Amino acid sequence: MSHKFKIGQQVRQARQHGSADRGGAVSSIYEIVRLMPEERSGEPAYRVKSALGERAVLEGELTLAP
């Protein structure tokens, strides 16, 4: 499976059930900073950053930001 998003694209992370909103709209937009290897399930992973810092996320958790 290949990566759907490219470095530099703006994405939004889908809310996780039970997670608190920690910073409003600004923190919901991330920039792709690195393409990571696929997980064991075959799903591509990414390193993303926002005003709150960096994190690793799976492709299924992301949508392209308008």
Secondary structure, 3 states (H helix, E strand, C coil): CCCCCCCCCEEEECCCCCCCCCCCHHHHEEEEEEEECCCCCCCCEEEEEECCEEEEEEHHHEEECC
